[in-house]
């Protein structure tokens, strides 16, 4: 039987990996083009809609809920399942150290409350939805996130990582190829899952010090002052500062329920994932401390 997925944000980090993972599981994929496609029209006769849209932080309040409603309407029309990548924003600054599917969504900050409302919309919609929740992404190519843009950007030059918080506290990370592979497996199980399913993806729990050790590097504390200075001129910076608490709040994700549902998941060894993720920042003409070591 043909399985078809519509990928929203197919050229983005999540969309790219979902396309690869679904195709590896014998899915046909369609990339949505905002310039030329009508969502209602192209969503007809698809089995799943992969939600890869993610506007810049400063546009969340004006765009996120409206975009999600469009997707809900399109999925309802075609009886499609929505695959929605969740994050840990809904838990808020007071979140416990271990996060489960039953952890209270108690965020009081603006971005966290928007994510809570988005998930509530999905649950109330009656449209079949699978949310897979993870921490910060680690990718296989530059994507302008914390890991490649800030933390390891200059590792090959100075043998250091620039960490934005307390380097001794555990932090949740997700290697995108593994995350997408798990999501693709869930897509294959969509028929047997409840109408609204939320599952956690543990990925790796790593402190800044542990990341540095795995890369044979040293930890350097990131200076937040430049971000505060340019905040009036760069709207997105406000969101980065709002979410700063994540770097000083110890947390890990419990994915026991996912492991029970998908017992054959095999995560990429953490050292391989990290070295892959820093490889695109390597200057091939310069000796590298730690980042070229074999596993």
C-alpha positions in Angstrom: 0.0 0.0 0.0 1.3 3.5 -0.9 2.0 5.8 2.0 2.2 9.5 1.2 3.5 12.3 3.4 3.3 16.0 2.8 6.3 17.8 4.2 5.9 21.4 5.3 9.2 23.1 5.6 10.9 20.4 3.5 14.1 22.4 3.1 14.5 23.1 6.8 16.4 21.0 9.3 13.5 18.9 10.5 11.9 18.6 7.1 15.0 17.4 5.4 15.6 14.6 7.8 12.0 13.6 7.9 12.0 13.4 4.1 15.0 11.0 4.3 13.6 8.9 7.1 10.2 8.5 5.6 11.6 7.6 2.2 13.8 5.0 3.9 10.5 3.5 5.3 9.0 3.3 1.8 7.0 6.5 2.0 6.3 8.8 -1.0 7.0 12.4 0.0 5.7 15.7 -1.3 7.4 18.9 -0.5 5.0 21.8 0.1 5.9 25.0 -1.8 4.4 28.1 -0.2 4.8 30.1 -3.4 2.9 27.9 -5.7 0.9 25.4 -3.7 -2.5 25.6 -2.0 -2.4 23.7 1.2 -5.9 22.3 1.1 -5.4 21.1 -2.5 -2.0 19.4 -2.0 -3.0 17.9 1.3 -5.7 15.8 -0.3 -5.0 12.1 -0.5 -2.0 12.2 1.8 -1.7 9.9 4.9 0.4 12.3 7.0 1.3 16.0 7.2 4.8 16.7 8.6 4.7 20.0 10.5 8.1 21.5 9.7 7.1 25.2 9.8 8.9 27.2 12.4 8.9 31.0 12.0 11.5 33.2 13.8 10.9 33.8 17.5 9.6 37.3 17.0 7.0 36.1 14.6 5.6 33.3 16.8 2.9 35.5 18.3 1.5 36.5 14.9 2.1 33.4 12.8 2.2 30.2 14.8 -1.4 29.7 15.7 -2.8 30.7 12.3 -0.4 28.4 10.5 -1.3 25.5 12.7 -5.0 26.1 12.2 -4.5 25.9 8.4 -2.7 22.6 8.8 -5.4 21.3 11.1 -8.1 22.2 8.6 -6.2 20.6 5.7 -5.6 17.4 7.7 -9.2 17.2 8.8 -10.3 17.5 5.2 -8.1 14.7 4.0 -8.2 12.6 7.2 -4.5 12.8 7.5 -2.3 12.4 10.6 -0.2 15.4 11.7 3.4 14.7 12.8 4.3 17.5 15.1 7.8 18.0 16.5 7.4 19.0 20.2 10.0 20.7 22.4 10.4 21.2 26.1 9.2 24.9 26.1 5.8 24.0 27.6 7.3 22.8 30.8 8.6 26.3 31.8 11.4 27.5 34.0 10.2 25.5 37.0 10.4 22.2 35.2 11.6 19.1 37.1 15.0 17.4 36.3 13.3 14.4 34.7 10.6 15.1 32.0 7.9 12.6 31.2 4.8 12.7 29.0 2.9 13.5 32.2 5.0 16.5 33.3 2.9 19.6 33.9 2.9 22.2 31.1 3.4 25.2 33.3 5.4 27.7 31.2 4.6 31.3 32.0 6.9 33.0 29.4 5.5 34.0 26.0 7.1 31.4 23.8 6.3 28.6 26.2 2.7 29.6 26.4 2.4 29.7 22.6 3.7 26.1 22.4 1.2 25.1 25.1 -1.6 26.6 23.1 -0.5 24.9 19.9 -0.6 21.5 21.5 -3.9 22.2 23.0 -5.3 23.2 19.6 -4.1 19.9 18.2 -5.6 17.9 21.0 -9.0 19.7 20.7 -9.1 19.5 16.9 -10.1 15.8 16.7 -7.4 15.4 14.0 -5.1 12.4 14.6 -1.8 13.9 15.9 1.5 12.4 16.9 3.8 14.7 18.9 7.4 13.6 19.5 9.1 15.8 22.0 12.9 16.4 22.1 15.5 18.7 23.4 17.9 20.9 21.3 18.8 19.5 17.9 22.2 18.4 16.7 22.4 18.3 12.9 24.6 16.9 10.3 25.1 20.2 8.6 25.0 23.9 9.6 21.5 25.0 10.5 22.1 28.1 12.5 21.2 26.6 15.9 22.9 26.8 19.3 25.1 23.8 18.7 26.8 24.8 15.4 26.4 28.6 15.5 27.5 29.2 19.1 28.8 26.2 21.0 31.1 24.5 18.5 31.5 27.3 15.9 35.2 27.9 16.8 36.2 24.5 18.2 38.5 23.7 15.3 40.3 27.1 15.8 40.8 27.2 19.5 40.0 23.8 20.9 37.1 25.2 23.0 33.4 25.1 23.1 31.5 28.3 24.0 28.8 27.2 26.4 25.8 29.5 27.1 25.1 28.3 30.6 26.3 26.3 33.6 28.6 23.6 31.9 28.0 21.1 34.7 24.3 20.8 34.4 22.6 18.1 32.3 20.8 19.3 29.1 18.7 17.4 26.6 19.9 17.0 23.0 18.5 15.2 20.0 20.5 14.0 17.0 18.2 14.8 14.1 18.7 11.7 12.0 17.8 9.5 15.0 14.8 11.8 15.9 13.5 11.6 12.4 14.0 7.8 12.2 11.9 7.4 15.3 9.2 9.7 14.0 9.0 7.7 10.7 8.5 4.5 12.7 5.7 6.2 14.6 4.1 7.3 11.3 4.0 3.6 10.4 2.1 2.9 13.6 -0.3 5.8 13.3 -3.4 3.6 12.8 -2.9 1.8 16.1 -2.1 4.9 18.1 -4.7 7.1 20.0 -6.2 10.2 18.3 -3.7 12.4 20.2 -0.4 10.8 21.1 2.5 12.5 22.8 5.8 10.7 23.3 9.2 11.7 24.4 12.5 11.2 22.6 15.4 11.1 25.1 18.3 11.6 22.7 21.4 12.4 24.7 21.6 14.0 28.1 24.9 15.9 28.2 26.4 18.7 30.1 28.6 21.3 28.5 31.6 19.7 30.2 30.7 16.3 28.8 30.4 17.7 25.3 33.8 19.3 25.6 35.3 16.0 26.9 33.8 14.0 24.0 35.3 16.5 21.6 38.6 16.7 23.5 38.0 20.4 24.0 37.9 22.9 26.8 34.8 24.9 28.0 34.6 28.6 27.6 31.7 30.5 29.0 29.6 32.3 26.4 29.3 36.1 26.8 25.7 37.1 26.6 26.5 40.8 26.6 26.7 41.2 22.8 23.2 39.7 22.5 21.8 42.1 25.0 23.5 45.0 23.1 22.0 44.1 19.7 18.6 43.2 21.1 17.0 46.5 20.1 18.1 46.0 16.5 17.5 42.2 16.1 13.9 41.1 17.0 14.9 37.5 17.3 17.3 38.1 20.1 14.4 38.7 22.5 13.4 35.1 22.2 17.0 33.8 22.7 17.2 35.8 26.0 13.7 34.6 27.0 14.8 31.0 26.7 18.1 31.5 28.5 16.8 29.6 31.5 17.1 26.3 29.7 20.9 26.5 29.9 20.9 26.8 33.7 18.0 24.4 34.5 19.1 20.8 34.8 16.9 18.5 32.7 16.7 15.1 31.0 13.9 13.5 28.9 12.5 10.1 29.9 11.5 8.2 26.8 10.5 4.9 28.5 7.1 4.9 26.7 8.8 5.4 23.3 11.3 2.6 23.9 8.4 0.2 24.8 6.6 1.1 21.6 9.7 1.0 19.4 12.1 -1.5 21.1 14.4 -1.7 18.1 15.5 1.9 18.0 19.2 2.1 17.9 20.6 5.6 18.6 23.8 6.8 16.9 26.7 6.6 19.4 27.0 10.0 21.0 30.6 10.6 20.0 29.9 9.9 16.3 26.9 12.3 16.4 29.0 15.1 18.0 31.9 14.6 15.6 29.6 14.6 12.6 28.0 17.8 13.9 31.2 19.7 14.2 32.8 18.3 11.0 31.4 21.1 8.8 33.2 23.7 11.0 36.5 22.1 10.4 39.2 24.0 8.5 40.8 21.2 6.4 44.1 23.2 6.3 44.4 23.5 10.0 45.2 20.9 12.7 42.2 20.1 14.8 42.1 19.4 18.5 39.8 16.5 19.2 37.3 16.9 16.4 38.9 14.4 14.0 39.5 11.6 16.4 38.3 8.1 15.3 35.7 6.4 17.4 
